[in-house]
Amino acid sequence: MDEVKRIIKDMELFAKNIKEIESIKISAREGKIIEMARNYSQDTTYYLEKEDIYTAFGCITYAHGLIDAIRLIHQLI
């Protein structure tokens, strides 16, 4: 799998995980973390358009980490 396809696959997984989070009650602080994760996901798209694969991969990886932390707190992992 090439790098761009891998990033797109990660973005699809992020979208699935963010929908899972939307179904639970979260605190205001957790809401801020989720917003940060969404922003990093949007940054991924921006950097893909610029063909900056390394930064795009870093952004989606960071977005996953933020969401995974929320999922872990709520025992969704």
Residue pairs with C-beta under 8 A, 6 or more apart in sequence:
1 9
3 53
3 57
4 48
4 53
6 57
7 44
7 48
7 53
7 56
7 57
7 60
10 57
10 60
10 61
10 64
11 41
11 44
11 45
11 60
13 64
14 37
14 41
14 60
14 63
14 64
14 67
15 41
17 64
17 67
17 68
17 71
18 34
18 37
18 38
18 41
18 67
20 71
20 76
21 34
21 67
21 70
21 71
21 74
21 76
24 74
24 76
26 34
26 70
26 74
30 70
30 73
33 66
33 69
33 70
34 66
34 67
34 70
36 66
37 62
37 63
37 64
37 66
37 67
37 70
38 63
40 59
40 60
40 62
40 63
40 66
41 59
41 60
41 63
43 55
43 56
43 59
44 56
44 57
44 59
44 60
44 63
45 56
47 53
47 55
47 56
47 59
48 56
68 77
71 77
